[in-house]
Amino acid sequence: MKSDIRVCSAWRDAHDRPVYTLSASCPECGADAENSAPAPFDPNDPHGEYRRSLKRRNR
């Protein structure tokens, strides 16, 4: 799942602070915008299935 909020990919070079937007490009400099949130889990985690099942079992 991706976040709707994006951040300018060139904010370190072009801006003083991060520029957040909902569009695919930065409104100030026109650079591409990228997903601002990290993934909640690693899809390549080999033990993720076991960790999630253990968490469901302990509820």
C-alpha positions as CSV (number, residue, x, y, z in Angstrom):
1,M,0.0,0.0,0.0
2,K,1.4,3.4,-1.0
3,S,0.8,6.6,0.8
4,D,-1.0,9.5,-1.1
5,I,1.4,12.0,0.4
6,R,4.6,12.5,-1.7
7,V,7.8,14.4,-1.1
8,C,9.9,16.2,-3.7
9,S,12.8,13.9,-4.7
10,A,15.2,16.8,-5.0
11,W,14.3,18.6,-1.8
12,R,17.8,18.3,-0.4
13,D,19.3,20.1,-3.4
14,A,16.5,22.5,-4.4
15,H,14.7,23.4,-1.1
16,D,15.4,24.4,2.5
17,R,13.0,21.9,3.8
18,P,10.9,18.9,2.4
19,V,8.1,19.9,0.1
20,Y,5.1,17.6,0.4
21,T,2.4,17.3,-2.3
22,L,-0.4,15.0,-3.5
23,S,0.6,15.2,-7.2
24,A,3.3,13.3,-9.1
25,S,5.6,16.3,-9.4
26,C,6.9,19.0,-7.1
27,P,4.7,22.2,-7.3
28,E,7.8,24.4,-6.7
29,C,10.6,23.0,-8.8
30,G,8.8,20.4,-11.1
31,A,11.0,17.5,-10.0
32,D,9.4,14.0,-9.6
33,A,7.7,13.3,-6.3
34,E,8.3,10.1,-4.4
35,N,6.4,8.2,-1.7
36,S,7.2,9.8,1.6
37,A,6.4,6.9,3.9
38,P,8.5,3.7,4.2
39,A,6.8,0.4,3.6
40,P,5.2,-1.0,6.8
41,F,6.9,-4.3,6.3
42,D,9.5,-5.9,4.0
43,P,7.7,-8.0,1.4
44,N,10.9,-10.1,1.0
45,D,11.1,-10.9,4.7
46,P,11.5,-14.7,4.9
47,H,10.1,-15.0,8.4
48,G,7.3,-12.4,8.1
49,E,4.6,-15.0,7.7
50,Y,5.5,-16.7,10.9
51,R,5.8,-13.4,12.8
52,R,2.3,-12.2,11.7
53,S,0.7,-15.6,12.5
54,L,2.3,-15.5,16.0
55,K,1.0,-12.0,16.5
56,R,-2.6,-13.1,15.5
57,R,-2.4,-16.2,17.8
58,N,-1.4,-14.1,20.8
59,R,-4.4,-11.7,20.6
